[in-house]
Amino acid sequence: MPRLLRPAAALFPLLAFLAPLRAQEATPPPATPAIPAPAPVEEMISTLVLRNESVDMVLDLYERWSGRILLRPPTLPAATFTLNLDKPLPKSEVLRALETLLNRNGIGLAPLGERFTLVSPLNLIRADAPELIDGSTLALPPSGRIAAKIFKLSFLRVTEFSPQIAPILSPSIATPPAIFEKTNSFLIVESVANLQRIERLIAELDRPASGSLEVKAYDLKFAKASDLANKVRTLLSGPLASQIGTATTYQPDDRTNQLILISDPREHAFFDSLVARLDTRADPATRSEVIFLKHADAVQVEALLAKLVSGQNSAAQTSGSGTSRLSRSRSETGTAPKATPQPNAPAVPPAAAALVNGTPSEEFSSLLTIVSDERSNAIVVAGTPDDIRLVASLVNRLDVLLAQVRIEVVIAEVTLNDNASSGVDALGLRVENNKLTGFSASGPGASIGGIGTAGAASGFAQSTGYGQNLTAAIGLSTTPRKDKSSILSVPTIVTTHNKEAEIFVGETRPIISGTQSTPSGNSGGNFNTSSTVTQQKIGIRLRVLPLIGSSGTVQLEIEQEVEDVLGTVKIDGNDQPRIGSRTTTSFVSAANGEIIVLGGLQRNTESRNTSRLGPIPFLGDLFGSRSRAKGRTELIFFLRPIVLTNTALDNVEALKRIDDTPHGQKVREVLDYRPASLPPLPEPASAPAADSVPSS
């Protein structure tokens, strides 16, 4: 399409002819002061129509009308230009239109001195030393001409302000501002129109933030400063937060019980009304709640909470803190009411600390009462909602299911010969650190059981883990043996973390603890004698206190006590047993499934035998042969702790023992019965190794 260009060249002769006449008419008479000559008339461009013209055509027009030499690069962004100026305009405005049109198409113009203008793509214009504007840009006509300017901020921080103006910068230039943090200023390369926009924005925002702020303190009479601040913060949260000034802050001062407000004076009336409504005398809202416990003991939890609260009270008194938040309520005369002691209520600490960064301190009120109900295993809490919330949070963390452990025990009695110094040697056991690691040889009461004599401890633990009877693991029989070793008892106990369990194997014998003589009804000095009898347990007692670690290890405090009847002694004509006692206490740490071996409880025995000679009792006993034998026995305790997982895996060994009984099938039918409406139970997984069972 052809380019239509009609400059106002035809008007130049007429203007040249009229110019002297206008100058002569404007010349003042000699007697009057001189009047300055009017500004020269700017050349007008009548019309300009561009239809898909090339960049070279636009640059030629700009070079012709500006009178400056354009310095062009070898290549410029390809673009076509369309512009329609249908009425005469000054040449300066037409040039600004061309500058802006080039800018919108990715081409920038930067003046170089008085004669030259640099033409460059916008993304490279920053490196081509554009014109640096000194002073305000608002006096310049807006255009797309590229220039640079340094903005110095007075109150805003340049590191915070410069990223906020990034959305309004030209994406074609794609150069962030150069920040000079020490002088709090930044250099930016942009079009003149954009520089003017940034300058207006800085003039509007670069002002002192505290110029309209004032400080006001509210002396509170009834409410505590930190409580009232929290209440105000809650009321002004959400949508209401946008209704107050962004610079408005309010902080409590519990030392003077004041609320410090920093805000615009126009907001003071609002806060005056709000504080007046909240700072009123009122009894604290209290309520009661029952917290039922699932696993913990209510009496123990109550004692623990009482110690916690009393400890906070002692710490607060030592630090010299003021009265509690509820006892701060004062009457209008300024006298503080006396606190009424609460029955069965633990001592309550005062406010231990004021707010820290707006976060309230965790404290109990003076109205808190905690009582345990042993019948329902519950905690009854009476107090403020904050008290109940804090107590419920503590109880929730205390009322947890403790880990459980099953301890399998085998008590064996071993008869020692002259060659064996202990029962461990007599059985041929290999024990390291009180743990059974294997068998060194086939002893008179044990067998290898498929474990080599040089088997490692880990291999032995692997073979004696879940699902294998402890007596089978150690290779002992549960029936009396002729090889001088026998199993006395094979009990199993289940207990929880830090809960003592006890095993007793023995008998109960009547022991006369006292006699009483009363005269009979007949005269003659006869007396009726009655005895007071108590039952005393005599046998083997094993007490175990486990501490279960998070990794599955178990620390055991083991107390062994063995009592034997050595003979009798007559006391006041009554035969009383002589009881020998052997006691040991051990502390052992074992992994899950390891076998612990404890021995050393030895006893010397002496027996006499007489063979009767002939049928006559007296003569046969007199002339018969006699023999006397001495011996030693030792009790060996085998213990294997297995941490329960609360899964079907815990029942594997018990079910195997049931299956070995004559009626095992019928028992399993009863145990495995489930109604048709319930889904079947999953099959138990295979037993893991002893060192890989997770802790409960």
C-alpha positions as CSV (number, residue, x, y, z in Angstrom):
1,M,0.0,0.0,0.0
2,P,1.5,3.4,-0.9
3,R,2.5,5.8,1.8
4,L,0.6,9.1,1.9
5,L,2.8,11.9,3.2
6,R,1.5,15.5,2.9
7,P,3.9,17.8,4.9
8,A,3.0,21.5,5.3
9,A,5.7,22.7,2.9
10,A,3.2,24.7,0.9
11,L,2.6,26.9,3.9
12,F,6.2,28.0,4.4
13,P,6.2,31.0,1.9
14,L,3.0,32.3,3.5
15,L,4.5,32.0,6.9
16,A,7.7,33.7,5.7
17,F,5.7,36.6,4.3
18,L,3.6,37.0,7.4
19,A,6.4,36.8,9.8
20,P,7.9,40.3,9.3
21,L,4.5,41.8,9.4
22,R,3.8,40.1,12.7
23,A,7.2,41.2,14.0
24,Q,6.6,44.8,12.9
25,E,3.2,44.9,14.5
26,A,4.6,43.4,17.7
27,T,7.4,46.0,17.9
28,P,6.6,48.5,20.7
29,P,7.0,52.2,20.3
30,P,10.3,53.6,21.4
31,A,8.8,55.2,24.5
32,T,7.4,51.9,25.9
33,P,9.4,49.0,27.4
34,A,10.5,46.2,25.0
35,I,8.1,43.2,24.8
36,P,9.8,39.8,24.3
37,A,9.4,38.2,20.9
38,P,6.9,35.3,20.7
39,A,8.2,31.8,20.4
40,P,8.8,30.5,16.9
41,V,6.0,28.7,15.4
42,E,6.6,24.9,15.4
43,E,6.4,23.1,12.1
44,M,3.2,21.2,11.6
45,I,2.8,17.8,10.0
46,S,-0.5,17.8,8.1
47,T,-1.3,14.1,7.9
48,L,0.6,10.8,8.2
49,V,-0.8,7.5,7.2
50,L,1.3,4.3,7.6
51,R,0.0,0.9,6.5
52,N,2.2,-2.1,7.3
53,E,5.4,-0.1,6.7
54,S,8.8,-1.5,7.5
55,V,11.1,-0.3,10.3
56,D,13.4,1.3,7.9
57,M,10.7,3.6,6.6
58,V,9.7,4.7,10.1
59,L,13.3,5.3,11.1
60,D,13.8,7.4,7.9
61,L,10.9,9.6,8.8
62,Y,12.1,10.0,12.3
63,E,15.6,10.9,11.1
64,R,14.3,13.4,8.6
65,W,11.9,15.2,11.1
66,S,14.2,15.1,14.1
67,G,17.2,16.4,12.3
68,R,19.4,13.9,14.2
69,I,21.6,11.2,12.8
70,L,20.4,7.7,13.7
71,L,23.0,5.1,14.6
72,R,21.5,1.7,13.7
73,P,22.7,-1.8,14.5
74,P,23.1,-4.4,11.7
75,T,19.8,-6.1,12.6
76,L,16.7,-4.9,14.3
77,P,13.5,-6.8,15.3
78,A,11.3,-7.4,12.3
79,A,8.0,-5.5,12.6
80,T,5.5,-3.7,10.5
81,F,4.0,-0.3,11.5
82,T,0.6,1.2,11.1
83,L,-0.2,4.7,12.1
84,N,-3.0,7.1,11.1
85,L,-2.7,10.9,11.8
86,D,-5.7,12.4,10.1
87,K,-5.2,16.0,11.3
88,P,-2.3,18.4,11.5
89,L,0.0,17.9,14.5
90,P,3.2,19.6,15.7
91,K,6.3,17.8,14.6
92,S,7.4,17.2,18.2
93,E,4.2,15.3,18.9
94,V,4.6,13.2,15.7
95,L,8.1,12.4,16.8
96,R,6.9,11.2,20.2
97,A,4.3,9.1,18.5
98,L,7.0,7.4,16.4
99,E,9.2,6.9,19.5
100,T,6.3,5.2,21.3
101,L,5.4,3.1,18.2
102,L,9.0,1.9,17.9
103,N,9.1,1.1,21.7
104,R,6.0,-1.0,21.5
105,N,7.6,-3.0,18.7
106,G,10.8,-3.7,20.6
107,I,13.0,-0.9,19.3
108,G,14.4,1.8,21.6
109,L,15.8,5.2,20.8
110,A,18.5,6.7,23.1
111,P,19.9,10.2,22.4
112,L,23.7,10.5,22.3
113,G,24.7,14.2,22.6
114,E,23.2,16.9,20.3
115,R,23.5,15.2,16.9
116,F,23.1,11.5,17.3
117,T,20.4,9.1,18.4
118,L,21.2,5.4,19.1
119,V,18.8,2.8,17.8
120,S,18.9,-0.6,19.6
121,P,16.6,-3.5,20.5
122,L,15.0,-2.9,23.9
123,N,16.6,-5.8,25.6
124,L,20.1,-4.3,24.8
125,I,19.3,-0.7,25.3
126,R,20.5,-0.7,28.9
127,A,24.0,-1.6,27.8
128,D,24.1,1.2,25.2
129,A,24.4,4.1,27.7
130,P,21.0,5.7,27.3
131,E,20.4,9.3,28.3
132,L,20.6,9.9,32.1
133,I,17.9,12.3,33.2
134,D,18.9,14.7,36.0
135,G,16.0,16.2,37.9
136,S,12.3,15.5,37.5
137,T,10.9,13.7,34.6
138,L,7.4,15.2,35.0
139,A,8.3,18.3,33.0
140,L,9.1,16.1,29.9
141,P,6.4,15.1,27.5
142,P,5.6,11.4,27.9
143,S,7.0,9.2,25.2
144,G,8.5,5.8,24.6
145,R,12.0,7.2,24.4
146,I,14.4,5.2,26.5
147,A,16.3,7.0,29.3
148,A,17.8,6.3,32.7
149,K,17.2,7.9,36.0
150,I,18.4,7.5,39.6
151,F,15.7,7.6,42.3
152,K,16.7,8.3,45.9
153,L,14.3,7.2,48.6
154,S,14.0,9.1,51.9
155,F,11.7,6.9,54.0
156,L,11.1,3.7,52.1
157,R,13.7,1.0,52.0
158,V,15.1,0.4,48.6
159,T,15.4,-3.4,49.1
160,E,11.7,-3.6,49.9
161,F,10.4,-1.0,47.3
162,S,12.3,-2.0,44.2
163,P,10.8,-5.6,44.0
164,Q,7.3,-4.1,44.4
165,I,7.6,-2.0,41.2
166,A,8.7,-5.0,39.1
167,P,5.1,-5.6,37.7
168,I,5.0,-2.1,36.2
169,L,8.3,-2.3,34.4
170,S,8.5,-2.9,30.7
171,P,8.9,-6.6,29.9
172,S,10.8,-5.9,26.7
173,I,13.7,-4.3,28.5
174,A,13.8,-7.0,31.1
175,T,16.3,-5.3,33.3
176,P,15.7,-5.1,37.0
177,P,16.7,-1.9,38.8
178,A,20.3,-1.5,40.0
179,I,20.1,-1.1,43.8
180,F,22.5,1.1,45.8
181,E,21.7,0.0,49.3
182,K,24.2,2.3,51.1
183,T,22.6,5.4,49.5
184,N,19.1,3.9,49.6
185,S,18.7,4.6,45.9
186,F,18.3,2.7,42.6
187,L,19.0,3.2,38.9
188,I,16.4,2.2,36.4
189,V,16.4,2.2,32.6
190,E,12.9,2.7,31.2
191,S,10.8,4.7,28.8
192,V,10.1,8.3,29.7
193,A,6.4,7.5,30.3
194,N,7.3,4.7,32.7
195,L,9.8,6.8,34.5
196,Q,7.2,9.4,35.1
197,R,4.8,6.8,36.5
198,I,7.5,5.6,38.9
199,E,8.3,9.1,40.0
200,R,4.7,9.8,40.8
201,L,4.4,6.6,42.8
202,I,7.5,7.4,44.9
203,A,6.1,10.9,45.6
204,E,2.9,9.3,46.9
205,L,4.5,6.5,49.0
206,D,7.9,7.8,50.1
207,R,6.5,9.4,53.3
208,P,7.2,9.0,57.0
209,A,5.0,6.0,58.2
210,S,4.6,7.4,61.8
211,G,3.7,10.9,60.8
212,S,0.0,10.3,61.7
213,L,0.5,7.8,64.6
214,E,0.0,8.5,68.2
215,V,0.5,6.5,71.4
216,K,-2.3,5.9,73.8
217,A,-2.2,3.9,77.0
218,Y,-5.3,2.3,78.6
219,D,-5.2,1.7,82.4
220,L,-7.2,-1.4,83.0
221,K,-9.2,-1.8,86.2
222,F,-10.5,-5.4,86.0
223,A,-9.2,-7.3,83.1
224,K,-5.6,-8.4,82.7
225,A,-3.7,-6.7,80.0
226,S,-2.5,-9.8,78.2
227,D,-6.0,-11.4,78.3
228,L,-7.7,-8.2,77.0
229,A,-5.1,-8.0,74.2
230,N,-5.8,-11.6,73.2
231,K,-9.5,-10.8,73.2
232,V,-9.1,-7.8,71.0
233,R,-6.8,-9.7,68.6
234,T,-9.5,-12.4,68.3
235,L,-12.2,-9.9,67.6
236,L,-10.2,-8.0,65.0
237,S,-9.1,-11.1,63.1
238,G,-10.5,-12.3,59.8
239,P,-12.4,-9.7,57.7
240,L,-12.3,-7.1,60.4
241,A,-8.5,-6.9,60.2
242,S,-8.7,-4.9,57.0
243,Q,-10.9,-2.3,58.7
244,I,-8.0,-0.9,60.9
245,G,-4.8,0.7,59.8
246,T,-1.9,-1.5,58.8
247,A,0.4,0.4,61.1
248,T,-1.9,0.0,64.1
249,T,-0.5,-2.1,66.9
250,Y,-1.6,-2.9,70.5
251,Q,0.5,-4.7,73.0
252,P,-0.1,-5.6,76.7
253,D,2.1,-4.5,79.6
254,D,1.3,-6.8,82.5
255,R,3.8,-5.0,84.8
256,T,1.6,-1.9,84.8
257,N,-1.6,-3.7,83.6
258,Q,-1.9,-1.3,80.6
259,L,-2.8,-1.8,77.0
260,I,-0.5,0.3,74.8
261,L,-2.1,1.4,71.5
262,I,-0.2,2.9,68.6
263,S,-2.5,4.0,65.8
264,D,-4.0,6.9,63.9
265,P,-5.9,9.3,66.2
266,R,-9.0,8.7,64.1
267,E,-9.1,5.1,65.4
268,H,-8.9,6.1,69.1
269,A,-12.7,6.5,69.5
270,F,-13.2,2.9,68.2
271,F,-10.6,1.5,70.6
272,D,-12.0,3.6,73.5
273,S,-15.4,2.0,73.1
274,L,-14.0,-1.5,72.6
275,V,-11.7,-1.4,75.7
276,A,-14.4,0.1,77.9
277,R,-16.8,-2.7,77.0
278,L,-14.2,-5.4,77.7
279,D,-12.7,-4.0,80.9
280,T,-15.7,-4.7,83.1
281,R,-15.9,-6.5,86.3
282,A,-17.3,-10.1,85.9
283,D,-16.9,-13.4,87.6
284,P,-14.7,-15.8,85.6
285,A,-16.6,-18.4,83.6
286,T,-16.0,-21.8,85.0
287,R,-17.3,-25.2,84.1
288,S,-16.6,-28.9,84.9
289,E,-15.7,-31.8,82.7
290,V,-15.1,-35.5,83.2
291,I,-12.1,-37.0,81.3
292,F,-12.3,-40.8,81.1
293,L,-9.0,-42.6,80.9
294,K,-8.4,-45.6,78.7
295,H,-5.0,-46.9,79.8
296,A,-3.6,-44.8,82.7
297,D,-4.6,-44.9,86.4
298,A,-6.8,-42.0,87.4
299,V,-5.3,-41.7,90.9
300,Q,-1.7,-41.7,89.5
301,V,-2.6,-39.1,86.9
302,E,-4.2,-36.9,89.5
303,A,-1.1,-37.0,91.7
304,L,1.1,-36.2,88.7
305,L,-1.0,-33.2,87.7
306,A,-1.0,-32.0,91.3
307,K,2.8,-32.1,91.4
308,L,3.0,-30.3,88.1
309,V,0.8,-27.4,89.2
310,S,2.3,-27.1,92.6
311,G,5.8,-27.1,91.0
312,Q,4.8,-24.2,88.8
313,N,3.4,-22.4,91.8
314,S,6.7,-22.8,93.7
315,A,8.6,-21.6,90.7
316,A,6.4,-18.5,90.3
317,Q,6.8,-17.6,94.0
318,T,10.5,-18.0,93.8
319,S,10.7,-15.7,90.7
320,G,8.6,-13.1,92.5
321,S,5.8,-13.0,90.0
322,G,2.7,-11.1,90.8
323,T,-0.7,-12.5,91.6
324,S,-2.5,-14.7,89.2
325,R,-4.6,-13.4,86.4
326,L,-7.9,-14.1,88.2
327,S,-6.8,-12.6,91.5
328,R,-5.9,-9.4,89.7
329,S,-9.6,-8.4,89.7
330,R,-9.9,-5.4,91.9
331,S,-12.9,-3.5,93.2
332,E,-13.4,0.1,92.2
333,T,-11.9,1.2,95.5
334,G,-8.6,-0.5,94.6
335,T,-8.7,-3.2,97.2
336,A,-8.0,-6.7,96.0
337,P,-10.5,-9.4,97.1
338,K,-9.1,-12.2,99.3
339,A,-8.7,-15.6,97.7
340,T,-10.9,-18.4,99.0
341,P,-9.0,-21.7,99.2
342,Q,-10.5,-24.5,97.2
343,P,-10.9,-27.9,98.8
344,N,-8.9,-30.7,97.1
345,A,-7.5,-28.2,94.7
346,P,-3.7,-28.2,94.0
347,A,-1.8,-25.0,94.4
348,V,-1.9,-22.9,91.3
349,P,0.9,-20.7,90.0
350,P,0.3,-17.0,89.1
351,A,1.1,-15.7,85.6
352,A,4.6,-16.8,85.1
353,A,5.4,-14.5,82.2
354,A,3.7,-11.9,80.0
355,L,3.0,-12.3,76.3
356,V,6.0,-13.0,74.1
357,N,5.4,-11.9,70.6
358,G,1.7,-12.0,71.2
359,T,1.6,-15.6,72.3
360,P,-0.1,-16.2,75.8
361,S,1.8,-18.2,78.4
362,E,0.6,-21.6,79.5
363,E,-0.8,-21.2,83.0
364,F,-3.6,-22.4,85.3
365,S,-6.1,-20.3,87.0
366,S,-6.7,-20.1,90.8
367,L,-10.1,-21.9,90.3
368,L,-8.6,-25.1,89.1
369,T,-9.8,-28.3,90.9
370,I,-8.7,-31.8,89.9
371,V,-10.3,-34.9,91.5
372,S,-9.9,-38.5,90.5
373,D,-12.7,-41.0,90.4
374,E,-11.3,-44.5,91.0
375,R,-14.6,-46.3,90.3
376,S,-14.9,-45.0,86.7
377,N,-11.1,-44.4,86.2
378,A,-11.8,-40.8,85.3
379,I,-10.5,-37.3,86.1
380,V,-13.0,-34.6,87.1
381,V,-11.7,-31.1,86.2
382,A,-13.4,-27.9,87.3
383,G,-12.0,-24.5,86.2
384,T,-11.9,-22.0,83.4
385,P,-12.1,-23.2,79.8
386,D,-8.3,-22.6,79.5
387,D,-7.7,-24.8,82.5
388,I,-9.8,-27.6,81.1
389,R,-8.0,-27.3,77.7
390,L,-4.6,-27.5,79.3
391,V,-5.5,-30.4,81.6
392,A,-7.1,-32.3,78.7
393,S,-4.0,-31.8,76.6
394,L,-1.8,-33.2,79.3
395,V,-4.1,-36.1,80.0
396,N,-4.2,-37.0,76.3
397,R,-0.4,-37.3,76.2
398,L,-0.3,-39.3,79.5
399,D,-3.2,-41.7,78.7
400,V,-1.3,-43.9,76.3
401,L,-1.0,-47.7,76.0
402,L,2.4,-48.8,77.5
403,A,4.5,-51.4,75.8
404,Q,3.9,-55.0,77.0
405,V,6.4,-57.8,77.3
406,R,5.9,-61.6,77.7
407,I,8.6,-63.2,79.8
408,E,9.0,-66.9,79.4
409,V,10.7,-68.6,82.4
410,V,12.2,-72.0,82.8
411,I,13.4,-73.0,86.3
412,A,15.7,-76.0,86.3
413,E,17.5,-77.8,89.1
414,V,20.8,-79.3,88.3
415,T,22.7,-81.7,90.5
416,L,26.4,-81.0,90.5
417,N,29.2,-83.5,90.6
418,D,32.7,-82.9,91.8
419,N,33.9,-81.9,88.3
420,A,31.2,-79.2,87.8
421,S,31.6,-75.9,89.6
422,S,28.2,-74.5,88.4
423,G,25.0,-75.5,86.8
424,V,25.9,-73.7,83.6
425,D,29.0,-75.8,83.2
426,A,27.1,-79.0,84.1
427,L,24.6,-78.3,81.3
428,G,27.3,-77.4,78.8
429,L,25.9,-73.9,78.2
430,R,27.8,-71.0,76.6
431,V,26.8,-67.8,78.5
432,E,28.1,-64.3,77.7
433,N,27.0,-61.3,79.8
434,N,24.2,-63.4,81.3
435,K,22.9,-64.3,77.8
436,L,22.7,-67.7,76.3
437,T,24.6,-67.7,73.1
438,G,24.8,-71.5,72.4
439,F,26.1,-74.8,73.8
440,S,29.7,-75.6,74.3
441,A,29.1,-79.3,74.6
442,S,26.3,-81.8,75.4
443,G,25.8,-81.6,79.1
444,P,23.9,-84.0,81.3
445,G,20.7,-81.9,81.0
446,A,20.9,-80.3,77.6
447,S,21.3,-81.1,74.0
448,I,22.6,-79.2,71.0
449,G,19.1,-78.9,69.5
450,G,20.4,-78.4,65.9
451,I,22.8,-75.5,66.9
452,G,26.5,-76.0,66.4
453,T,28.8,-75.6,69.2
454,A,30.5,-72.7,67.5
455,G,27.3,-71.0,66.5
456,A,27.3,-67.2,66.9
457,A,25.0,-65.3,69.2
458,S,23.0,-63.8,66.4
459,G,22.4,-67.2,64.8
460,F,21.3,-68.6,68.1
461,A,18.9,-65.8,68.8
462,Q,17.6,-66.2,65.2
463,S,16.8,-69.9,66.0
464,T,15.2,-69.2,69.4
465,G,12.9,-66.4,68.5
466,Y,9.2,-66.3,67.9
467,G,7.2,-69.5,67.9
468,Q,9.7,-71.8,69.5
469,N,9.1,-73.1,73.1
470,L,11.8,-71.9,75.5
471,T,12.4,-75.4,76.8
472,A,12.9,-76.6,73.3
473,A,15.2,-73.7,72.5
474,I,17.5,-74.6,75.4
475,G,17.2,-78.4,74.8
476,L,15.8,-79.3,78.3
477,S,13.0,-81.7,79.0
478,T,10.0,-80.8,81.2
479,T,10.0,-84.3,82.8
480,P,12.3,-85.4,85.6
481,R,15.5,-86.8,84.3
482,K,17.9,-89.5,85.5
483,D,20.8,-87.4,84.5
484,K,20.6,-85.3,87.6
485,S,18.7,-82.3,86.0
486,S,15.0,-81.6,86.0
487,I,12.6,-78.8,85.2
488,L,10.9,-77.5,88.3
489,S,8.5,-75.0,86.6
490,V,7.9,-73.4,83.2
491,P,5.8,-70.3,83.9
492,T,5.0,-67.4,81.6
493,I,4.1,-63.9,82.7
494,V,2.9,-60.8,80.8
495,T,3.4,-57.3,82.2
496,T,3.7,-53.7,81.0
497,H,6.5,-51.2,81.0
498,N,7.7,-50.3,84.5
499,K,5.1,-52.7,86.1
500,E,6.5,-55.4,88.4
501,A,5.5,-59.0,87.8
502,E,6.0,-62.0,90.2
503,I,6.2,-65.8,89.8
504,F,5.9,-68.1,92.8
505,V,6.5,-71.8,92.8
506,G,6.2,-73.7,96.1
507,E,3.9,-74.5,99.0
508,T,2.1,-72.8,101.8
509,R,2.8,-74.2,105.3
510,P,1.0,-73.4,108.6
511,I,3.2,-71.6,111.1
512,I,2.2,-71.1,114.7
513,S,2.6,-67.5,115.4
514,G,1.1,-67.4,118.9
515,T,-0.6,-69.5,121.7
516,Q,-3.2,-68.6,124.2
517,S,-4.1,-70.5,127.4
518,T,-7.4,-70.1,129.2
519,P,-8.6,-71.8,132.4
520,S,-11.0,-74.7,131.8
521,G,-14.4,-74.8,133.4
522,N,-13.4,-77.4,135.9
523,S,-11.4,-76.4,138.9
524,G,-8.1,-78.2,139.2
525,G,-5.8,-75.9,137.4
526,N,-6.4,-77.2,133.9
527,F,-6.0,-74.8,130.9
528,N,-7.2,-74.9,127.4
529,T,-4.5,-73.9,124.9
530,S,-5.3,-72.4,121.5
531,S,-2.8,-71.5,118.8
532,T,-2.8,-68.7,116.2
533,V,-1.7,-70.1,112.8
534,T,-0.5,-68.1,109.8
535,Q,0.2,-69.4,106.4
536,Q,3.7,-68.9,105.1
537,K,4.8,-69.4,101.5
538,I,7.9,-71.4,101.0
539,G,9.4,-72.0,97.6
540,I,10.8,-70.1,94.7
541,R,9.8,-66.5,94.1
542,L,10.9,-64.5,91.0
543,R,10.1,-60.8,90.7
544,V,10.7,-59.0,87.4
545,L,10.5,-55.2,86.7
546,P,10.9,-54.5,82.9
547,L,11.7,-51.2,81.3
548,I,11.0,-51.4,77.5
549,G,13.0,-49.2,75.2
550,S,11.7,-47.7,71.9
551,S,14.1,-49.9,69.9
552,G,12.8,-53.1,71.5
553,T,15.5,-53.6,74.1
554,V,14.3,-54.6,77.6
555,Q,16.0,-53.7,80.8
556,L,15.1,-56.2,83.6
557,E,15.5,-55.8,87.3
558,I,15.3,-59.4,88.5
559,E,15.0,-60.5,92.1
560,Q,15.3,-64.2,92.9
561,E,14.4,-65.7,96.3
562,V,14.5,-69.4,97.1
563,E,13.3,-70.7,100.5
564,D,13.8,-74.3,101.6
565,V,12.8,-76.2,104.7
566,L,16.1,-77.4,106.3
567,G,14.5,-79.1,109.3
568,T,12.4,-78.5,112.3
569,V,12.9,-77.0,115.7
570,K,10.7,-77.3,118.8
571,I,9.3,-74.0,120.2
572,D,7.1,-74.3,123.2
573,G,6.6,-77.9,122.4
574,N,5.6,-77.2,118.8
575,D,7.7,-78.3,115.8
576,Q,8.5,-75.3,113.7
577,P,10.3,-75.5,110.3
578,R,13.7,-74.1,109.9
579,I,13.7,-72.1,106.6
580,G,16.8,-71.4,104.6
581,S,16.7,-68.4,102.2
582,R,18.8,-67.5,99.2
583,T,18.3,-64.2,97.5
584,T,19.9,-62.4,94.5
585,T,19.1,-59.2,92.6
586,S,20.3,-58.7,89.0
587,F,20.0,-55.9,86.4
588,V,20.2,-57.2,82.9
589,S,19.6,-55.5,79.5
590,A,18.6,-57.8,76.7
591,A,17.4,-57.5,73.1
592,N,14.0,-58.8,72.1
593,G,14.0,-62.6,72.1
594,E,17.4,-63.1,73.8
595,I,17.6,-65.8,76.5
596,I,18.9,-64.7,79.9
597,V,20.6,-67.3,82.1
598,L,20.9,-66.7,85.9
599,G,22.4,-69.2,88.3
600,G,24.5,-69.4,91.4
601,L,21.8,-70.4,93.9
602,Q,23.5,-73.6,95.2
603,R,22.6,-75.7,98.1
604,N,24.5,-78.5,99.9
605,T,22.5,-81.7,100.7
606,E,23.4,-84.6,103.0
607,S,21.4,-87.9,103.1
608,R,21.7,-91.0,105.3
609,N,20.5,-94.5,104.2
610,T,20.2,-97.7,106.4
611,S,19.6,-101.2,104.9
612,R,17.7,-103.5,107.2
613,L,19.3,-107.0,107.8
614,G,16.7,-109.7,108.5
615,P,13.1,-109.6,109.4
616,I,13.5,-108.3,112.9
617,P,13.2,-104.5,112.8
618,F,15.4,-103.5,115.7
619,L,18.1,-106.1,115.1
620,G,17.9,-105.6,111.3
621,D,18.4,-101.9,111.7
622,L,21.2,-102.4,114.2
623,F,23.3,-104.8,112.1
624,G,22.3,-103.5,108.7
625,S,24.6,-101.5,106.4
626,R,24.6,-97.7,106.6
627,S,25.6,-95.1,103.9
628,R,25.9,-91.3,103.9
629,A,25.9,-89.2,100.8
630,K,26.7,-85.5,100.2
631,G,25.7,-83.5,97.1
632,R,25.2,-80.1,95.6
633,T,22.3,-78.7,93.6
634,E,21.9,-75.4,91.8
635,L,18.9,-73.6,90.5
636,I,19.2,-72.2,86.9
637,F,16.7,-69.6,85.7
638,F,16.2,-69.1,82.0
639,L,14.3,-66.0,81.0
640,R,13.3,-64.8,77.5
641,P,11.6,-61.4,77.1
642,I,9.5,-60.9,74.0
643,V,8.0,-57.5,73.3
644,L,4.4,-57.8,72.2
645,T,3.3,-56.2,69.0
646,N,-0.5,-56.2,69.7
647,T,-1.0,-58.3,66.6
648,A,-1.9,-61.9,65.9
649,L,1.9,-62.7,66.0
650,D,1.8,-62.5,69.8
651,N,-0.5,-65.6,69.9
652,V,1.7,-67.9,67.7
653,E,3.4,-69.7,70.6
654,A,0.3,-70.0,72.7
655,L,-1.7,-71.5,69.9
656,K,1.1,-74.0,69.2
657,R,1.0,-75.1,72.8
658,I,-2.8,-75.5,72.5
659,D,-2.3,-77.7,69.4
660,D,0.1,-80.0,71.3
661,T,-2.6,-80.8,73.9
662,P,-5.0,-83.8,73.5
663,H,-7.9,-81.4,73.1
664,G,-6.2,-78.8,71.1
665,Q,-8.4,-79.2,68.0
666,K,-11.6,-78.6,70.0
667,V,-10.1,-75.6,71.8
668,R,-9.1,-74.1,68.5
669,E,-12.6,-74.6,67.1
670,V,-14.0,-72.6,70.0
671,L,-11.3,-69.9,69.7
672,D,-11.6,-69.6,66.0
673,Y,-15.4,-69.4,65.8
674,R,-16.7,-66.2,64.3
675,P,-20.2,-65.3,63.3
676,A,-20.9,-65.3,59.6
677,S,-21.6,-61.6,59.6
678,L,-18.0,-60.8,60.6
679,P,-15.2,-61.1,58.1
680,P,-12.6,-63.9,58.8
681,L,-9.5,-63.1,60.7
682,P,-6.3,-62.7,58.6
683,E,-3.7,-65.4,58.7
684,P,-0.8,-64.6,61.1
685,A,2.4,-63.6,59.3
686,S,5.5,-65.7,59.6
687,A,7.5,-65.2,62.8
688,P,10.3,-62.6,62.4
689,A,13.7,-62.9,63.8
690,A,14.1,-62.0,67.5
691,D,16.1,-58.9,66.8
692,S,13.6,-57.5,64.3
693,V,10.4,-57.5,66.3
694,P,9.1,-54.0,66.6
695,S,8.5,-52.5,70.0
696,S,5.0,-51.8,71.2
